Amino acid sequence: MCCAVIDNYPRAQVKYSFTDRSGTVYPPGFADALRDQITSLENVVITDEEISFMKRKCSYIPPSFYNFIRGFRYNREWTTVKQDRSGHLTVEFEGSWCETILLEVKVLAIISELYYMMTGQDCKINLESHYENSYRKAEKLIKAGCHFSDFGTRRRASFSAQEYTVKAMKECDTNLRSTYPNGKFVGTSNVYLAMKYDLTPIGTMAHELVCAIAGMYGPQMANHIAMDVWRSTFRGSLGTFLYDTYGWDIFSMNFSEDYANMFKGLRIDSGDNIEELEKIVSKYRSFGIDTRSKQIVFSNALDTDSAIKLQQVASKVCQPSFGIGTHFTNDFHGLQPLNIVIKLVAVKITELWRFYNDTCKLSEEHGKHTGKPEVVARFKDILHLE
């Protein structure tokens, strides 16, 4: 994502906003502790070893990106953190898009782990049993023929919890490979853990690319522009498009036959998985495309059992794959995962503009809409959504 932004919108400026969908009350002093952690990010630098790993595993990234990442440093001034008297948390980012884009996942992971530490719930994180539980999950998925990856950095219980997840699933995959060749632990979206366990970093483009483009140019053609941007940067690699930023209908009108052939597949991240799959299959078939040649990535609040059920249906019509997050990295008895996101809410195409354009994210589920209510209403009106 960062690479695509540098390549296409190097001067764009953005604002992000944190949303806690459960209205969590954070403990006293949480905002101060979070600020300290964000300040500590300024000490993070990339190493030659890490760049060598990325060049080996991520050949699709243009070499120029590494010049940027070598000199990259986080800056606490991009972030504003507040906590009101009732304990509710406000977190906002503002700055250059190609820099602030690297904050979201890290800050969400920090908030999640810090919350459990400051509320004393980290004592419920039993790593030994978590390893065994993770191994069993991988075993079930592999035996069912599923291709799956860890998408759980953002809402993990802790770094150690995610590492034990990855370690267990890698070892399970190795042990079962010869007996169950159809199932596979594909990798993790956490690039550091991918390097440590010699896995492939796995991920797809995110909603914010389409959201930012919609803010700059309007939502009607935002998917079309985003597909063209992604194509021009990666030349066919990373060919899975996340279509649900403004729902299926407007995406479907943007998804022409050339893009349907060009992209490897689509990612389902909201709505009813089977209903969304049926829409996708119907669209491909309208172009005369054999859907069995296309990959569909499911990433909508999955657990082991729901992924296996989807596998049984989807494998008949496509190449299904599963990105599973919180269920992998925050599944502990008595521990409630936080329901938190950080979304891009405003954008301007260069720093010279005197004002930002608001944007928002809609989806197939109303509970997943993010943005100011008046902006959500305006975008729904533009797109003729109810």
Summary of the structure (lengths in Angstrom):
residues: 386
radius of gyration: 20.4
end to end distance: 30.6
largest distance: 61.5
contacts: 1263
relative contact order: 0.15
helix: 49%
strand: 16%
